[in-house]
Amino acid sequence: KIPYGDMAVLVSSNKLGSSMGEFLSKNSVPVISSDSLMLSSSQEVMVIISTLYYLQNSNNKIARMMMGHFLIRNYPELQNELFKNLKEEPDFYQFLNRFDVQISKEEWLNTPLFTLVNKIISIFKITENDPFIIMFLDQVDQFLKNSNGSIQNFIDWWEQNAEKITLNAPTESNAV
């Protein structure tokens, strides 16, 4: 039997590559692709970004959906409840409280960005030693060296750079 790490799949387009990666993953074949190594492919990173969007505009329903979806990922039976609570800000706030996610917008908006990101990591119980989170924190740190550190400036920077930021592929991996 040939080890997965000695296999490769060549495709003629990114779309076909994504489809092939999804198919292999669904069939329990470990896959490493450039898409899977993108920082923006991490649910944990995206809930941090979504929370920053939410802090900037609490009416952002996409940010609410991402945050809520992250919270219920282990509770699919709560999906209908999430949808009901997305419409109005007070309902969504109560939904967050049910998961012990307490967001004090005024306080958080006045918190330095790096500290704020760490608060979000803590409140959503995100594992800090996840390679995507480590890389994300490094990116926040790099951003802060060149910027005033506002949430909006970071969001703007993220939108321009998210697709370019990837983890390095591990040299030893048993994946296609």
DAWOSUL-V719452 format. One record per pair of residues at least 6 apart in sequence whose C-alpha atoms are under 6 Angstrom apart, sorted by the first residue. I is the first residue (numbers start at 1). J is the second residue. D is the distance in whole Angstrom. If there is no record, write none. Layout:
i:j:d
I:J:D
I:J:D
This chain:
i:j:d
4:174:5
4:175:5
4:176:5
5:173:6
5:174:4
5:175:5
5:176:6
7:176:5
8:176:5
11:17:6
30:175:5
31:175:5
31:176:5
37:166:5
37:167:5
38:165:6
38:166:4
39:132:6
39:165:6
39:166:5
47:67:5
50:63:5
54:63:6
85:91:5
85:92:5
86:92:5
101:123:6
113:149:6
